[in-house]
Every structure is written in structure tokens, then in C-alpha cells.
Amino acid sequence: MQQVTGSAGRFTVYSDGSYSGPADYIAAGRQESALATFRTLDAHAPAGTSDGQLLAVALQTDFAAWQGMREFEALRSRS
């Protein structure tokens, strides 16, 4: 069983670097966007914040933006 190194919202990061979260987001291949968020968070995080926790927050942040844009586009296509 993998040790959890961080979690935020709908994401969990494990000690081997893998993570779990919403399947549709993961299938969308947003890793580069989440990594850009990770780098920003890493530069400003309090000392001692684990990479696992930062990655979980980055994934959740990017997921929220991705999901919001999908909802916006769905609403726009209805009008």
C-alpha cells in the first residue's frame, strides 16, 4: 500500500509520485498545466511543505480551472 504524501480536494498524491483524482481530468492530460502551477506554488510555499502536498494543491487548482472552463463552454454553446 502506497503512503499518501499529500491530498487536496479530489486529489491524493502517493509516495511513488502517482496520484488519483477525477478520471475525466486525468484522461484530459493536463499534467503540464498542473506542473506549471506546482512550480509557482513551490516558489511561494511555506518552508517544510512537502512536494506531495504541493502537487495535490496544484492538481486541485488546475482541475477547478479546467472544470470551470468546461462549464462555461457548455453554457455558451446553449445560447
C-alpha positions, 0 to 999 in steps of 0.5 A: 500500500502506497503512503499518501504524501499529500491530498487536496480536494479530489486529489491524493498524491502517493509516495511513488509520485502517482496520484488519483483524482477525477478520471475525466481530468486525468484522461484530459492530460493536463499534467503540464498545466498542473506542473506549471502551477506546482512550480509557482506554488513551490516558489511561494510555499511555506518552508517544510511543505512537502512536494506531495502536498504541493502537487495535490494543491496544484492538481486541485487548482488546475482541475477547478480551472479546467472544470470551470472552463468546461462549464462555461463552454457548455453554457455558451454553446446553449445560447 
